Amino acid sequence: MTLSGLTKTFTLEDAEDKIKDGVPLKAPHFSVFLNGRLLAPRSYSGQRIPVLEGCPAGLVTGEIIITPKTAASTKDLGIDVKVKGATIKRELFGMETWGKAVARIKGEIQANFLPVTSDRSNFAVDSEEYQQFLTVMEKIIGIIKRKLGKEADRREDIRAGRAVKDALRRIHRALALNPDFSPFGPIPYGEPGGVGGAAAEGQPPKKNESEIKPDSAEAGRPAKRAPKKRRNPLVKKITPNAIVRRIRLGEQAVSVCLDFFGETGPECFTEGNVVYVNRDHPLFKRESRKPAAYTMYVGRLLTQEIALMKETTSPRLAFNRQSKLLRDAFADVEDEE
């Protein structure tokens, strides 16, 4: 096909996009060349979701791609709906309410049973076939939304785990500076090389086992039993997505469990040596969106529970302990020196 005598100007990119929309480039034994260059069908990289669904009217096939955030684009927004290989319309199927996430959804759906209008620019939306097609697509869009939700949950879990780890590290340092505030016994204060580093350096070097000889008086005595291994505090996970971090503070291990307890549930509470933090709480949701405030928020809750673990009959004294722990936990290293 050769076009000549055109009154309207357009670029080769426009012609290429039009051909890709209207021509079944994936059909076997079929190729299209534009000015001598072979045209390939559109392809995207990302998480692929194959589609093979049936309804009384016929089969719905195709592939949906969730592209990486870096590849999100508003160009070609939506899912191509094709009939016999030709794109009739690009649809969003309600995804326009998803915000920026909709720019990551690409792909195409083939439904040859759909009736089209005479100008082939739309579908007969009042037909029974189209209504059955929408029911199938509602199911597919639900799958896409769940996958996006799991991806967002994984990213949030990583951020939450880092915030808890950083907060525990800072609180460990604050308790070492304020041993009277610790309900867990003395806290070793380590050098920058690691927790407990200074305490370890003060210990005499261990002798080589080959150099240790049993004393003649003790040779006949039965060997002493090894001390029982301390058990970590038992954490009752409510959901499979709970985040648990443990740290040894003095003579005991303390666990922090971030879980979902509902928006009306407590902000945090303690059972034994386990501190539970409610990820559904409105304050948690608000502060977790601010990277600078995330660790501080978790630190405030943990120091609050630690201050309450220390026996006291004065609420004011508990608040003062928490304030001092927070100040020492989040003070700059230069200020401490």
SVG drawing of the C-alpha trace seen along z (x, -y; Angstrom):
<svg xmlns="http://www.w3.org/2000/svg" viewBox="-29 -19 77 59">
<polyline fill="none" stroke="black" stroke-width="0.4" points="0.0,0.0 1.4,-3.4 -0.1,-6.7 0.3,-9.7 -1.3,-13.1 -2.0,-13.5 -3.6,-16.7 -2.9,-16.0 0.6,-15.7 1.5,-13.2 4.6,-11.6 5.8,-8.0 5.3,-7.5 1.6,-8.4 1.2,-6.0 3.0,-3.3 0.7,-3.7 -2.3,-3.6 -1.2,-0.4 -0.4,1.3 -3.9,0.5 -5.8,1.6 -3.8,4.5 -3.3,7.9 0.5,7.9 0.6,11.1 -1.3,13.2 0.7,16.1 2.2,15.8 1.4,12.1 3.9,9.1 3.7,5.4 6.5,3.2 6.5,-0.6 8.9,-2.2 10.8,1.1 11.0,1.6 9.2,4.5 6.6,3.4 6.6,5.4 3.5,5.5 3.7,3.4 5.6,5.1 6.0,4.0 8.2,5.3 6.9,6.1 4.7,8.6 2.6,10.4 -0.9,11.7 -2.2,14.1 -6.0,13.9 -8.0,16.9 -11.6,16.6 -14.9,17.9 -18.5,16.6 -21.6,17.8 -20.8,15.5 -17.3,16.8 -13.7,16.7 -11.8,13.7 -8.0,14.0 -5.0,11.8 -2.3,10.5 -2.1,7.7 1.3,6.2 2.0,4.4 5.0,2.3 7.6,1.1 7.1,-2.3 10.0,-3.7 8.2,-2.6 4.8,-4.1 3.5,-6.3 0.2,-8.0 0.8,-7.2 -1.6,-4.5 -3.4,-4.6 -5.7,-1.7 -6.2,1.8 -6.6,2.4 -9.8,4.3 -9.5,6.1 -11.9,7.9 -10.2,10.2 -6.8,8.6 -7.9,5.0 -8.1,2.6 -11.6,1.2 -11.3,-0.8 -8.9,-1.4 -10.7,-1.0 -9.8,-1.7 -12.6,0.4 -12.9,-1.8 -9.1,-2.0 -9.2,-5.8 -9.9,-6.0 -6.5,-4.3 -4.5,-7.4 -0.9,-7.1 -1.1,-3.3 -3.3,-3.2 -0.3,-4.4 1.4,-1.1 -1.3,1.1 -0.9,2.0 -2.0,4.9 -4.6,6.2 -7.8,8.3 -9.1,10.3 -12.9,10.8 -14.0,11.7 -17.7,12.1 -18.2,8.4 -20.6,6.6 -19.1,3.3 -20.7,0.1 -20.8,-0.5 -17.8,-2.9 -15.8,-0.3 -15.0,-2.9 -17.0,-1.5 -19.0,1.5 -22.7,2.1 -22.7,1.5 -26.4,2.4 -25.9,5.9 -25.9,9.0 -22.5,10.0 -20.9,6.8 -22.5,7.1 -21.0,10.6 -17.7,9.2 -17.8,6.6 -18.5,9.3 -15.3,11.1 -13.3,7.9 -14.5,7.0 -12.9,10.3 -9.7,9.5 -9.5,6.0 -9.9,7.4 -6.9,9.7 -4.8,6.7 -5.8,4.7 -4.9,7.5 -1.5,7.9 -0.8,4.1 -2.0,4.2 0.4,7.1 3.3,5.2 2.5,2.0 2.3,4.2 5.7,5.6 7.2,2.1 5.5,0.9 6.7,4.0 10.2,3.2 9.9,-0.4 8.2,0.6 10.9,3.2 13.6,0.6 11.9,-1.9 11.5,0.6 15.1,1.8 16.4,-1.8 14.2,-2.7 15.3,0.3 19.0,-0.5 18.5,-4.0 16.5,-2.9 19.2,-0.4 21.7,-3.2 19.4,-5.4 18.9,-2.7 22.6,-2.1 23.0,-5.8 20.1,-5.6 20.5,-2.2 18.1,-3.2 15.3,-3.4 15.8,0.1 13.3,2.7 15.4,5.4 18.6,5.2 21.9,3.5 22.3,2.6 25.8,3.0 26.9,-0.1 28.9,0.8 31.3,-1.1 30.4,-2.2 31.8,1.2 28.8,3.0 26.4,3.4 28.3,4.7 31.7,4.0 33.1,2.1 32.0,4.8 33.5,7.5 36.8,5.7 37.1,5.6 37.0,9.3 40.2,11.3 41.0,13.4 39.8,16.9 42.4,19.7 42.8,22.3 41.0,25.4 44.1,27.5 45.9,25.5 43.2,26.1 44.0,29.1 41.4,30.5 42.3,30.0 43.0,33.3 40.5,32.5 37.8,31.8 38.6,34.6 36.3,37.1 33.3,34.7 30.4,34.9 30.3,32.2 28.1,29.3 24.9,29.0 24.8,26.3 22.5,23.4 19.1,23.6 18.8,21.5 16.6,18.5 13.5,18.5 12.4,15.5 9.1,13.9 6.1,15.5 4.5,13.3 0.9,14.0 0.6,13.0 -2.9,12.0 -2.3,11.7 0.3,13.4 1.6,9.9 2.7,9.1 6.2,7.7 8.2,9.0 11.6,7.7 13.5,8.9 16.4,7.4 18.1,8.3 17.9,5.5 20.0,6.4 19.0,9.8 15.8,10.2 14.7,10.3 12.1,7.9 9.9,8.3 8.1,5.7 5.1,6.8 3.6,4.5 0.2,5.9 -3.4,4.8 -5.8,4.3 -8.4,2.1 -8.8,-1.7 -10.6,-1.8 -8.0,0.5 -5.3,-0.8 -2.3,-2.6 0.0,-0.1 -0.1,2.3 2.2,4.7 1.9,8.4 4.8,9.6 7.9,8.5 6.1,8.1 5.1,4.6 2.3,4.6 1.9,1.6 -1.3,1.1 -0.7,0.5 -4.4,-0.3 -4.3,-3.3 -4.9,-6.6 -1.8,-8.1 0.3,-5.2 -1.0,-5.6 -0.3,-9.3 3.2,-9.2 4.2,-6.2 3.9,-8.4 6.6,-10.7 10.1,-9.0 11.6,-11.4 8.9,-10.9 8.4,-7.2 11.2,-6.0 10.5,-8.8 6.8,-7.7 7.8,-4.0 10.4,-5.2 7.8,-7.2 5.5,-4.2 8.4,-1.8 9.8,-4.2 6.3,-4.8 5.8,-1.0 9.3,-0.7 8.7,-3.5 5.4,-1.9 7.2,1.5 9.4,-0.1 7.5,0.0 6.3,-3.5 3.3,-4.9 3.8,-8.3 2.5,-8.9 4.6,-12.1 7.7,-10.1 6.9,-7.6 6.4,-10.5 9.8,-12.1 11.5,-8.8 10.0,-8.5 11.0,-12.0 14.6,-11.4 14.9,-8.2 13.5,-9.8 15.9,-12.7 18.9,-10.4 17.7,-8.0 17.3,-10.6 20.1,-13.1 22.8,-13.6 26.0,-11.7 28.0,-15.0 25.7,-16.3 26.3,-13.2 30.0,-13.5"/>
</svg>
